[in-house]
Amino acid sequence: MRKIWNELAQPDMSLLRSWSPETAASMPFQQPYVAVFSDGPKQLLYVAARHPRADDPTSHPPSSATCQTIKGLFADINTRPDLVVLEGIAQRGQYSQPDFLEKAISDAQNNFKDSAESAFAAYLAHKSGIPFSSGEPSELDTLRELQRRGYSALDAVCFDVTLYLQQEARQRRLSPHTDAIEREGHRLLNGFARRYGMEAPSFAQLVDWYKAKAGHPMTLDALCHLSTEPPDNSNANYFQRLGTVYGLVREPAIVQNIFNELQQRDRVMVVFGAAHEAKQRPVFQKVFRQAPYFLKPF
């Protein structure tokens, strides 16, 4: 095994790309696709996922191209992973977190209706006897960086809840009734506040915070159309600016978590949105000392 895999090797985070038209253009295919990095016995299978969207029924599990790509990698003995690193799972430093595994099994029983690719991949890993882990940074590390840049714990919690509500709205997992939005908002506020070690804000505080930052009331339609993706120009809104700061914490943490698993296992599958693969690719190219090859099975 080559020296780059010893305990002292570290990925070069200075190679991380910011999101830009050039980064977007570096994607070899329309998402989803798989970037395969290899070095002797070591292999990284990076599934550049396309997240489910309400306006595209073909993007939803279990029949989406992303899920079929994941399923195909599990089915082939030459690409079946030793471990899967997943997006969107709270970082708790343990493998196959019981609460997320329970959710994945429950989603499978409902044919993954209103689910996402991380739950689908976790379920396949469980059925295959393969562990999965979170690729995310811890919330406390994220909060420290946000506070260093002048943001508050309230900003962090309300931003996280807004993004989660937006995802649920775009996937049509939220009822249009105001009380349904409030119930889900209250549940999310309690959950995210607990992760940040603070008292949960009220739903009224969330609504007031959102209106102050977005300039309009929080509705399902507004959430669906709110621009939270990385900006490609200088006219970024508040949510895009805060999201950029999140990215400064998140991208290096994701890379480090993947790298840590590669130190211990020969074949690691990563399931994250395609933008992450494009931003992180130069780091892994240096680690593996060669460019990846790309697969688009579906």
TORTOR-574750 format. One record per residue (C-alpha): z, y, x; residue in one letter. Coordinates in steps of 0.25 Angstrom, whole numbers, plus 5000, padded with zeros to 4 digits. Example, Ala and Ser with C-alpha at 12.3 -4.5 7.8 and 13.67 -1.06 7.14 Angstrom:
2
503149825049A;502949965055S;
***
This chain:
298
500050005000M;499650145006R;500650245010K;500350334999I;501150244990W;502450254998N;503750324993E;503450455000L;502050474995A;501950594985Q;500850644976P;500250784980D;500650864968M;499850984973S;498550914969L;498950914954L;497850994947R;498151094936S;497351084923W;496051164924S;494651144920P;494351084934E;495450974931T;494950944917A;493550924923A;494150824933S;494350724922M;493250614924P;493150584910F;493550624896Q;494950584895Q;495550474894P;495150414908Y;495850334919V;495950384933A;496250274942V;496850294956F;496950174966S;497450154979D;497650004983G;498549944974P;498950074968K;498250124955Q;498450234946L;497750224932L;497850364926Y;497450364911V;497050504908A;497350504894A;496850584882R;497950614873H;497850594858P;497350714850R;497450734835A;495950784834D;495450654841D;495850524834P;495250444845T;496250494855S;497450424848H;498050294853P;497850174853P;496350184852S;496150314861S;495350304873A;496650334881T;497450214875C;496250124877Q;496150164891T;497650134893I;497450004886K;496249964895G;497049994908L;498249904903F;497249794899A;496549784913D;497349704923I;496649804934N;497249924927T;498549874920R;499649964926P;500949934932D;501550064925L;501050174916V;501450314917V;501450394904L;501350534899E;502250594889G;503550504891I;504850574895A;505150554909Q;506450464910R;506250394923G;506050254916Q;504950154913Y;504450124899S;505450214893Q;506050144880P;505850264871D;504350284874F;504150134874L;504750124860E;503850234856K;502650164862A;502950034855I;503150104842S;501850184843D;501150044846A;501649994833Q;501050114826N;499750094834N;500050214842F;499750304830K;500250444834D;500450394849S;499950434862A;499350364874E;500750354882S;501350274871A;500150184871F;500150164886A;501650134885A;501550024875Y;500449954883L;501249964895A;502449904888H;501549794882K;501049764896S;502449764902G;502149884910I;503150004912P;502750144909F;503350274913S;503350424911S;502450514920G;503150644915E;504150734922P;505550744917S;505850854907E;506950914916L;505950924928D;504950994919T;506051084913L;506551134927R;505151174931E;504951244917L;506251324919Q;505851354933R;504651424927R;505351504917G;505251404905Y;506451364897S;506951224892A;506551274878L;505151294883D;505051154888A;505551084876V;504751164866C;503451154875F;503651004875D;503850994860V;502651084858T;501750994866L;502350864859Y;502150924845L;500750964849Q;500350824854Q;500950764841E;500150874833A;498850844840R;499050694838Q;499350724823R;500750654824R;501450774818L;501450804803S;501050944799P;502350964791H;503251064798T;504450974796D;503750864804A;503450954815I;504851004815E;505450864815R;504550824827E;504850954834G;506350934833H;506250794838R;505450834850L;506350954853L;507550864854N;506850764863G;506250864873F;507550944873A;508350814877R;507350794888R;507550934894Y;509050924892G;509251034882M;509651064868E;508451044858A;507751174853P;507651174838S;506251164831F;506351314827A;506551344842Q;505251264845L;504451334834V;504951474839D;504651434854W;503251384850Y;502851504842K;503351594853A;502551524864K;501251484855A;501151614847G;501051534834H;501951444825P;502051294828M;501151214819T;500351084820L;499051154821D;499651254832A;500151134840L;498851064840C;498051184845H;499151244855L;498551244869S;499551174878T;498451114888E;498451164902P;497651294902P;496351314909D;496451464910N;497451574911S;497651594896N;498751484895A;499651494883N;501151464884Y;501051314882F;499951304892Q;500751384903R;502051294900L;501151174900G;500651214914T;502051214919V;502351084913Y;501151024921G;501751084934L;502950994932V;502250874924R;501050844933E;501750824946P;502850734939A;501750654932I;501050624946V;502450594953Q;502850494942N;501450424943I;501550424958F;502950364957N;502450254949E;501350224958L;502350204970Q;502950094962Q;501750024955R;500349994958D;499550034945R;500050144937V;499450194924M;499650344920V;499350384906V;499350544905F;498350644899G;497050664907A;497450804911A;498550744920H;497650644927E;496650764930A;497750844936K;498450734944Q;497250664949R;497150734963P;498650694966V;498350544963F;496950554971Q;497750594983K;498850494981V;497750384979F;496850444990R;495650434981Q;495150484968A;495350404956P;494250334948Y;494150354933F;494050254921L;493650294907K;493750154899P;493750224885F;
***
